[in-house]
Amino acid sequence: MAEVNTDDGGGHGKHDKKRAKKSSTRIDMTPMVDLAFLLLTFFVLTSTFSKPKTMEINFPAEPPPGVEPMKVNNALTFIMTIDNGIFYYDGEFYPEGNAKGVPPTTLIKTDFSSEGLHKLLLERNKPTITAIDKLKEQLMKKEIADTTYKRLAVGEKGKKDALTVLVKSDDKAIYKNIIDVIDELNICNVGKYAIVDMGQKELDLLNATNK
């Protein structure tokens, strides 16, 4: 609230000399301060604080001593290397001259384009993607609840015959490539994946292929 104090400067008598009127202004800032605190309180109570974003990364547990690792069905293994290079092979790894007499594993090169890694995952994970799409349709039609959809979707991703992906890298790969692969796995509804160490024979094959 503002106040203006005026003083006529005298000159009331007949022979008194009249002087110019003087005025002083005083502004009360209390209402403005109250309003500022009210606005601050309003925005604090109505704003949404940003939540930290995290990415789930699965690391398999070490098998007990003397126990062979369980064979993985319907598996793809991706190997990252220098210059955004990415190779993959299907199924179990077999080195040259293995005891089973199986033809040795060969590495296939791909990239992070829509016609590379993305297309490969869509083709290999098509049954799971189709099943989840049907669940989405039921959710949109309100035939199932949101919690039911999430539970069934997780179940589809975790089925025994669903695609399993192993992610490996050498010491020349960059961290961003690992994140890009995991992002693509989530986009393509791959629920079973893990980051594992690369074996020496796999590294030898990678170095021979990537010359």
Buried (B, 14 or more C-beta within 10 A) or exposed (E): EEEEEEEEEEEEEEEEEEEEEEEEEEEEEEEEEEEEEEEEEEEEEEEEEEEEEEEEEEEEEEEEEEEEEEEBEBBBBBBBBEEEBBBBBEBBBBBEEBEEEEEEBEBEEBEBEEEBBBEBBBEBBEBBBEBBEEBEEBBEEEEBEEEEBEEBBEEBBEBEEBBBBBBBBBEEBBEEBBEBBBEBBEEBBBBBBBBBEBEEBBBEBBEEBBE
